[in-house]
Amino acid sequence: MSQSSHILGLPYIQPAQAQKHVTHNEAIRVLDALVQLSVVDRDQTTPPATAVTGDRHIVPAGATGEWAGQDGSIAVFEDAAWAFYPPQDGWQSVVRSEGITLIWNGSDWVAPTIDATAFQNLDSVGVNTTADATNRLAVASDATLLSHAGTDHRVVVNKNAPTDTASLLFQTGYSGRAEMGTAGSDDFAVKVSADAATWNTGVSFDATTGRAEFPSGAKISNRLDVGGRVYCYTDGRWVTHNNYHGTKTPNISATAGTGADPTLNWDDVGVFVEQGYEFTNLVNAVRSNNAQLTNFDLRVYFQTGPWDVGFSADADVTRTLIGSADSAQAGTGFDRVTVDLGGFVAPADGFLLFYWRPIGTLTSTRYLYSSMIVNYLTPA
């Protein structure tokens, strides 16, 4: 009969053995050290100076002191000394400092491998949240990363039939706000909603032709180019485009008074614009021809009248201020001035009028050389 067990080496009580309790207690001591194995840590290379009876550690490679030469063993502090238990293949231990379980593979303590087949055909998966019968994969996280495995990466959303839906839905508080995909047909569309009840399609692409349509309408970005030589008189009067030539003349010299605002004149001519134009801003590159002209004021108006009957008097027209700049710089080198036009939408056909007023002590007529871009949107 063997004197110890084959696996843990526990001593057997022998026939007619005296002091049987010694052998029995030794076996209990080994079981107490190894059953439900849980160690403090696995990275201390020197025995802790304040060890408590029952403390267990995995001895790392290169340990020193009393642990020298015990790489990989379980060190147990008992009876004011360290006892060592070499692990056997397949032993498991919880490392409490890391919250992990390790397995001895015959040469090292390693993390257990995962059986990939256990993750096939799962009913549902919830990551930091609970999945359900509809959302079989649910993730609660600040971000979700889907990365390539060396080259490409494609996300596939597949539906059963053309009349089904394959889409991405964007929500606020679990209420739909935007959706893009093939919903109810194979045409690709992007739609939005303010309340998840009423939806408006912004753009759709025909699956056969690729032609884009804008069911809710669209606005196209455009620009107007306006420029010329602005006459600057000594009395600081407002000037605008010549009312016989409009923006075609290189000389901007039609006077509009010396008041706080330009004088309204029914036959002032600027850029003719159509109803529905939406004006965003004006960018003016400008310089003066003389250091006496230091700054200028700029006013931008929309002016219209009754086109159905025609108009030929100041009382017939309405004029709306849509943008302005006060004391804009006008050096002898080019300066740039941007004027916000506030998204003004022309309520009817009309003229876009520009008025300049010089600032400075002018001893004679001076000039501003101006080149402007007016940015606007038009319905598609």
Secondary structure as UniProt FT lines:
FT   TURN            15..16
FT   HELIX           20..34
FT   TURN            35..36
FT   STRAND          38..39
FT   TURN            49..50
FT   TURN            53..54
FT   STRAND          56..58
FT   TURN            61..62
FT   HELIX           65..67
FT   TURN            68..69
FT   TURN            71..72
FT   STRAND          74..78
FT   TURN            79..80
FT   STRAND          81..85
FT   TURN            89..90
FT   STRAND          92..95
FT   TURN            96..99
FT   STRAND          100..104
FT   STRAND          109..110
FT   HELIX           116..119
FT   STRAND          125..127
FT   STRAND          137..139
FT   TURN            162..163
FT   STRAND          165..172
FT   TURN            173..174
FT   STRAND          175..183
FT   STRAND          188..193
FT   STRAND          199..205
FT   TURN            207..209
FT   STRAND          212..213
FT   TURN            215..216
FT   STRAND          219..232
FT   TURN            234..235
FT   STRAND          239..240
FT   TURN            243..245
FT   HELIX           246..248
FT   STRAND          251..252
FT   STRAND          254..255
FT   TURN            266..267
FT   STRAND          271..273
FT   TURN            275..276
FT   STRAND          278..288
FT   TURN            291..292
FT   STRAND          293..304
FT   TURN            307..309
FT   HELIX           314..316
FT   STRAND          318..329
FT   STRAND          335..345
FT   STRAND          350..360
FT   STRAND          366..379
//
